[in-house]
Amino acid sequence: MVAEDLPVAPPNIGPKTFPNYQTFVDGALGVIIVVLALDALDIGASGLGLLNSASGIGGVAGGVLAAALVARGRLASDFGIGLVLWGLPLVIVGLVTDPVVALVAFAVLGVGNTIVDVAGDTLLQRSVDNDVLARAFGAMDGLMLLTVGLGAIVAPALIDLLGVRTASIAVGALLPALAL
């Protein structure tokens, strides 16, 4: 097995939409959401739980939508839609610090997360030969875990440098920008 046997990114969607950008933002979100809840939104620890729950509920709803989108057969554009639905809510929460807006935004983020996961995994499955598929998923998952960690490491510095609202905007804007 040599490196060229494992694709770095699924063909036809390009490196700028590779799921590792989403997992970087996911890692950063794990830090940003806590500071947003406790400081910017002032909703406390239970409010943090509500934001996480809203994302989970959105993820379940996103599963139904993702199944319908995959059936259309336009996975690369669906992946891009998922990136926008993942990142734009973070921009909105950075701009509008209202708890109700944040709950809706995090539900939309959950929808986007599921669409990215389903479309990205399906693209990889359809673009890699079956004999290297397990290794391709292993490589992709390893990179995704690395980028989650990198996002979590970078987020505190962004918050210190920019403030939590601007950090949320900056991190959230990354995904819609890449989807264009």
C-alpha positions as CSV (number, residue, x, y, z in Angstrom):
1,M,0.0,0.0,0.0
2,V,1.4,3.4,-1.1
3,A,0.1,6.8,-0.4
4,E,-1.2,7.4,-3.9
5,D,-3.6,4.4,-3.3
6,L,-5.5,6.6,-0.8
7,P,-7.3,9.6,-2.2
8,V,-6.8,12.8,-0.2
9,A,-10.1,14.2,-1.2
10,P,-13.0,12.6,-3.2
11,P,-12.8,13.5,-6.9
12,N,-15.1,16.2,-8.3
13,I,-15.6,18.2,-5.1
14,G,-12.1,19.6,-4.7
15,P,-9.9,20.1,-1.6
16,K,-11.6,23.3,-0.5
17,T,-14.7,21.3,0.5
18,F,-13.0,18.4,2.1
19,P,-14.7,17.5,5.4
20,N,-11.7,18.4,7.5
21,Y,-12.6,22.1,7.3
22,Q,-15.9,21.2,8.9
23,T,-14.3,19.2,11.6
24,F,-11.8,22.0,12.3
25,V,-14.8,24.3,12.8
26,D,-16.5,21.6,14.9
27,G,-13.5,21.5,17.2
28,A,-13.5,25.3,17.6
29,L,-17.2,25.2,18.2
30,G,-16.7,22.9,21.2
31,V,-14.9,25.8,22.9
32,I,-16.8,28.7,21.4
33,I,-20.2,27.3,22.4
34,V,-19.3,27.3,26.0
35,V,-18.1,30.9,26.0
36,L,-21.1,32.0,23.9
37,A,-23.5,30.4,26.3
38,L,-21.9,31.7,29.5
39,D,-20.8,35.1,28.4
40,A,-22.3,36.5,25.2
41,L,-25.8,34.9,25.6
42,D,-25.7,34.8,29.4
43,I,-27.8,31.6,29.5
44,G,-25.7,29.6,31.9
45,A,-24.8,25.9,31.9
46,S,-28.4,24.8,31.3
47,G,-28.5,27.1,28.3
48,L,-25.4,25.4,27.0
49,G,-27.2,22.1,27.3
50,L,-30.1,23.6,25.4
51,L,-27.8,24.8,22.6
52,N,-26.3,21.3,22.3
53,S,-29.8,19.7,22.4
54,A,-30.9,22.1,19.6
55,S,-28.0,21.0,17.5
56,G,-28.9,17.3,18.1
57,I,-32.5,17.8,17.2
58,G,-31.5,19.6,14.1
59,G,-29.2,16.6,13.3
60,V,-32.1,14.2,13.5
61,A,-34.2,16.4,11.3
62,G,-31.2,16.7,9.0
63,G,-31.1,13.0,8.6
64,V,-34.5,13.0,6.9
65,L,-33.4,15.9,4.6
66,A,-30.0,14.3,3.9
67,A,-31.7,11.1,2.8
68,A,-33.8,13.0,0.3
69,L,-30.9,15.0,-0.9
70,V,-28.7,11.9,-1.5
71,A,-31.5,10.4,-3.5
72,R,-31.3,13.4,-5.9
73,G,-27.7,12.4,-6.8
74,R,-26.2,15.9,-6.5
75,L,-23.8,15.1,-3.6
76,A,-21.2,17.8,-4.2
77,S,-23.7,20.6,-4.2
78,D,-25.5,19.0,-1.2
79,F,-22.1,19.0,0.6
80,G,-21.8,22.7,-0.1
81,I,-25.3,23.4,1.1
82,G,-24.4,21.5,4.3
83,L,-21.3,23.6,4.8
84,V,-23.4,26.8,4.5
85,L,-26.0,25.5,7.0
86,W,-23.1,24.5,9.3
87,G,-21.2,27.8,9.2
88,L,-23.9,30.5,8.7
89,P,-25.6,29.9,12.1
90,L,-22.3,30.6,13.9
91,V,-22.1,33.9,12.0
92,I,-25.7,34.7,13.0
93,V,-25.1,33.9,16.7
94,G,-22.0,36.1,16.6
95,L,-24.0,39.0,15.2
96,V,-27.3,38.5,17.2
97,T,-26.9,37.5,20.8
98,D,-30.4,36.5,21.5
99,P,-31.0,33.1,23.1
100,V,-34.0,32.2,20.9
101,V,-32.1,33.1,17.8
102,A,-29.2,31.0,19.1
103,L,-31.4,27.9,19.6
104,V,-32.8,28.1,16.1
105,A,-29.3,28.7,14.7
106,F,-27.9,25.7,16.5
107,A,-30.8,23.6,15.2
108,V,-29.9,24.7,11.7
109,L,-26.3,23.9,12.4
110,G,-27.3,20.4,13.3
111,V,-29.1,20.0,10.0
112,G,-26.0,21.2,8.1
113,N,-23.8,18.8,10.1
114,T,-25.8,15.8,9.1
115,I,-25.9,16.8,5.5
116,V,-22.2,17.3,5.4
117,D,-21.6,13.9,7.1
118,V,-24.0,12.0,4.8
119,A,-23.0,13.7,1.6
120,G,-19.2,13.5,2.4
121,D,-19.3,9.9,3.4
122,T,-21.4,9.0,0.3
123,L,-19.0,10.9,-2.0
124,L,-16.1,9.0,-0.6
125,Q,-17.8,5.7,-0.9
126,R,-18.7,6.4,-4.5
127,S,-15.3,7.7,-5.5
128,V,-12.9,5.1,-4.0
129,D,-12.5,1.5,-5.2
130,N,-13.9,-1.0,-2.8
131,D,-10.6,-2.7,-2.2
132,V,-9.2,0.5,-0.6
133,L,-12.4,1.9,0.9
134,A,-11.8,0.9,4.5
135,R,-8.3,2.4,4.4
136,A,-9.6,5.6,2.8
137,F,-12.2,5.9,5.6
138,G,-9.5,5.2,8.2
139,A,-7.3,7.9,6.7
140,M,-10.2,10.4,6.5
141,D,-11.3,9.7,10.0
142,G,-7.8,10.1,11.4
143,L,-7.5,13.5,9.6
144,M,-10.9,14.5,10.9
145,L,-9.9,13.7,14.5
146,L,-6.7,15.7,14.1
147,T,-8.6,18.7,12.7
148,V,-11.2,18.6,15.5
149,G,-8.3,18.8,18.0
150,L,-6.6,21.6,16.0
151,G,-9.9,23.6,16.0
152,A,-10.2,23.2,19.8
153,I,-6.6,24.3,20.3
154,V,-7.0,27.4,18.0
155,A,-10.4,28.5,19.4
156,P,-9.2,29.9,22.8
157,A,-6.5,32.0,21.1
158,L,-9.2,33.3,18.6
159,I,-11.5,34.2,21.5
160,D,-8.7,36.0,23.4
161,L,-7.7,37.9,20.2
162,L,-11.1,38.7,18.7
163,G,-13.6,38.2,21.5
164,V,-16.1,35.4,21.4
165,R,-18.7,37.0,19.1
166,T,-16.1,37.9,16.4
167,A,-14.4,34.5,16.8
168,S,-17.8,32.8,16.2
169,I,-18.3,35.0,13.1
170,A,-14.8,34.3,11.8
171,V,-14.9,30.5,12.4
172,G,-18.5,30.3,11.0
173,A,-17.7,32.3,7.9
174,L,-15.0,29.8,6.9
175,L,-17.4,27.1,5.8
176,P,-19.8,29.2,3.6
177,A,-16.7,30.8,2.0
178,L,-15.3,27.4,1.1
179,A,-18.7,26.3,-0.3
180,L,-18.6,29.1,-2.9
